[in-house]
């Protein structure tokens, strides 16, 4: 199984390295790494290029994880049917890693929230109601996208534990503990990459959501 895990991660990583915000910015002669928060993710793309560009980035970055999960399923569904759900999770995790640490951008990518959303859509759609509630309620009240993202990361791991312990996940029972670990790593990575946002939230200097682009 080790080789299958590695292959699934690599498949996901390759999918994840298509960093849509970077390419979208370049198509408009803008390097998002030098604008706004210097990030190539959805929020900064929206902040710098406007809400349409942000929506495109969100969709593309989410689809990377969905595509990675689908490719892994197509490749291993027959050879590893008992463990294919775990391998799909590795594929989705790989897509997040590829987005966060793309090799062609010297491993400086986004924060993985949109790709994590795609992973949830592909593997844990039952998590979506609580994830949406956590995000939209927190952002609606505070206007801090980073806070909503952090709460969703925490919610992802908590829901995985709750659903898993109640037998509501598709993983082979022998793979469940490993799946918990991977989901924990996904959640922890998202929070770690928001560490500067956390500092600004605590100091009251975090940027609030705005739908007006800096190019307007």
C-alpha positions in Angstrom: 0.0 0.0 0.0 2.9 2.4 0.5 3.5 2.8 -3.2 -0.2 3.4 -3.8 -0.2 6.1 -1.1 2.8 7.8 -2.7 1.3 7.6 -6.2 -1.9 9.1 -5.0 -0.1 11.9 -3.3 1.9 12.6 -6.4 -1.2 12.6 -8.7 -2.8 15.1 -6.4 0.3 17.2 -6.1 0.6 17.5 -9.9 -3.1 18.6 -10.1 -2.6 21.0 -7.3 0.4 22.8 -8.9 -1.9 24.5 -11.4 -2.3 27.6 -9.3 -5.1 29.4 -11.0 -4.8 32.7 -9.1 -1.2 33.1 -10.3 -2.0 32.4 -14.0 -5.1 34.6 -13.9 -3.1 37.4 -12.5 -0.4 37.0 -15.1 -3.0 37.1 -17.8 -3.9 40.6 -16.5 -0.2 41.6 -16.1 -0.5 41.4 -12.3 1.7 39.3 -10.0 -0.5 38.6 -7.0 2.6 37.7 -5.0 3.4 41.4 -4.9 -0.1 42.8 -4.4 -2.5 42.9 -1.5 -1.6 40.2 1.0 1.0 38.7 -1.5 -1.1 35.5 -1.7 -2.3 33.8 -4.9 -5.4 32.4 -3.3 -9.1 33.3 -3.7 -9.3 36.1 -1.2 -6.4 38.0 -2.4 -7.4 37.5 -6.1 -10.8 38.9 -5.2 -9.2 41.8 -3.3 -6.8 42.7 -6.2 -8.6 41.7 -9.3 -12.3 41.8 -8.3 -15.0 39.3 -7.4 -15.3 37.7 -10.8 -11.6 36.8 -10.8 -12.0 35.6 -7.2 -14.9 33.3 -8.2 -12.9 31.8 -11.0 -10.0 31.2 -8.8 -12.2 29.6 -6.1 -13.8 27.3 -8.7 -10.5 26.3 -10.3 -8.7 25.7 -7.0 -11.6 23.6 -5.7 -11.8 21.6 -8.9 -8.1 20.6 -8.5 -8.9 18.4 -5.5 -12.0 17.0 -7.2 -10.1 16.1 -10.3 -7.3 14.5 -8.2 -9.8 12.4 -6.2 -11.5 11.3 -9.5 -8.2 10.3 -11.1 -7.1 8.3 -8.1 -10.5 6.5 -8.1 -10.3 5.7 -11.8 -6.8 4.3 -11.4 -7.2 2.3 -8.2 -10.9 1.4 -8.0 -10.3 -2.1 -9.3 -6.8 -2.9 -8.0 -7.4 -1.5 -4.5 -11.2 -1.5 -3.9 -10.9 -2.0 -0.1 -8.6 1.0 0.3 -9.7 3.3 -2.6 -11.4 5.7 -0.2 -8.2 6.2 1.7 -6.2 6.6 -1.6 -8.7 9.2 -2.7 -8.1 11.1 0.5 -4.3 11.0 -0.2 -5.1 12.3 -3.7 -7.0 15.2 -2.3 -4.3 15.9 0.3 -1.8 15.9 -2.5 -3.8 18.5 -4.4 -3.8 20.8 -1.3 0.0 20.3 -0.9 0.5 21.1 -4.6 -1.5 24.3 -4.2 0.2 25.3 -1.0 3.7 24.4 -2.2 3.9 24.5 -6.0 7.4 23.6 -7.2 7.4 26.0 -10.1 6.7 28.9 -7.7 9.5 27.9 -5.3 7.0 26.2 -3.0 5.2 29.5 -2.2 1.6 29.0 -3.0 -1.8 29.6 -1.4 -3.3 28.6 1.9 -5.3 25.6 0.6 -8.8 26.6 1.7 -10.4 26.4 -1.8 -8.7 23.1 -2.5 -9.8 21.8 0.9 -13.3 22.8 0.0 -13.0 20.8 -3.2 -11.8 17.8 -1.1 -14.9 18.1 1.1 -17.2 18.2 -1.9 -15.5 15.1 -3.4 -15.2 13.0 -0.2 -17.2 14.5 2.6 -20.3 16.2 1.2 -22.2 15.5 4.4 -19.8 18.0 6.1 -21.0 20.9 3.9 -23.9 22.2 5.9 -21.8 22.8 9.0 -18.8 24.0 7.0 -21.0 26.5 5.1 -22.6 27.7 8.4 -19.3 28.1 10.1 -17.9 30.1 7.2 -20.8 32.4 6.2 -22.0 33.1 9.7 -18.5 34.0 10.9 -17.6 36.1 7.8 -21.1 37.7 7.7 -20.7 38.9 11.3 -17.0 39.8 11.3 -16.1 40.3 7.6 -12.9 38.3 8.3 -12.5 35.6 5.6 -9.4 34.2 7.5 -11.5 33.6 10.6 -14.1 31.7 8.6 -11.4 29.7 6.9 -9.8 28.8 10.3 -13.1 27.7 11.7 -13.8 25.6 8.7 -10.5 23.9 9.1 -11.3 23.1 12.7 -14.8 22.0 11.7 -13.4 19.6 9.1 -11.4 17.6 11.6 -14.1 17.6 14.3 -16.7 16.4 11.8 -14.4 13.7 10.6 -14.0 12.4 14.1 -17.8 12.6 14.9 -18.9 11.0 11.6 -16.2 8.4 11.7 -16.9 7.3 15.2 -20.5 6.9 14.3 -19.8 4.7 11.3 -20.8 7.4 8.8 -17.7 7.5 6.7 -16.9 5.2 3.8 -13.4 4.2 4.8 -12.4 0.7 5.5 -12.4 0.3 9.3 -8.7 -0.6 9.1 -8.0 2.7 7.4 -10.1 5.0 9.6 -7.4 6.0 12.0 -5.1 6.8 9.2 -7.8 8.9 7.6 -8.2 10.8 10.9 -4.5 11.6 10.8 -4.6 12.9 7.2 -7.6 15.1 7.9 -5.9 16.4 11.0 -2.8 17.3 8.9 -5.0 19.0 6.3 -6.7 21.1 9.1 -3.5 21.8 10.9 -1.8 22.9 7.7 -4.6 25.3 6.9 -4.4 26.8 10.4 -0.5 27.0 10.3 -0.6 28.8 6.9 -3.0 31.4 8.5 -0.6 32.1 11.4 0.0 35.7 10.1 -3.7 36.2 9.9 -4.2 34.9 13.4 -1.6 37.5 14.7 -3.5 40.2 12.8 -6.9 39.0 14.1 -5.5 39.1 17.7 -4.1 42.6 17.2 -7.2 43.9 15.4 -5.3 44.7 12.2 -6.7 41.9 9.9 -8.1 43.0 6.5 -11.8 42.7 6.2 -13.7 41.4 3.2 -14.3 43.8 0.4 -15.8 43.2 -3.0 -14.2 46.2 -4.6 -10.9 45.4 -6.4 -7.8 47.5 -6.1 -7.9 47.9 -9.9 -11.3 49.7 -9.8 
